[in-house]
Amino acid sequence: MSEKIIYAMYGDDEVLKSSAKKLVSNGVNITEVYSPFPIHGIDPIIGVKPTRLGIMAFLYGLTGLTLATIGMYYFMVVEWKMNIGGKPNFTYVENILAFIPISFEFTVLCAAHGMAITYLILNRTLPGMPAQNPDPRTTDDKFVMEIRMSENEKLSEDTLEALLKETGYEELEKKIVS
């Protein structure tokens, strides 16, 4: 089944933002916005849900803390007992203050790496993954708004084009994707 997609290109982020507000108020569903930098305030306009990356960061940090605690207990209490600075080596609880910096650092390490990898996977931007950018100029100085006709069935294509003309786009491209 083929699908028609309309790409409207803008030269300024504020023009794109005001255009998106106008289109959404007229019942147009905007699928995606491509830009060279984050446009603050565009997410609620086009209906992007808030991210749950913070929850994942907490879970990755908790995993790091757990792994650090298990590792320190095993290496410093069970496997390789060492008397460092006169600290008792037969219990983890009596040494826990010495392990706080390691616990913190490993928690931050796991949370940061986990968030970065999750971000890259969810956005399909890992090395080797094909780019989904409709126009390479959006990585430099242009802003593109993607509108799928399948998500705007109640509007005719002519009505949508008339609404887009009022927004002041620089270029308009129509593609049929199968």
Summary of the structure (lengths in Angstrom):
residues: 178
radius of gyration: 25.6
end to end distance: 5.8
largest distance: 81.7
contacts: 471
relative contact order: 0.28
helix: 52%
strand: 13%
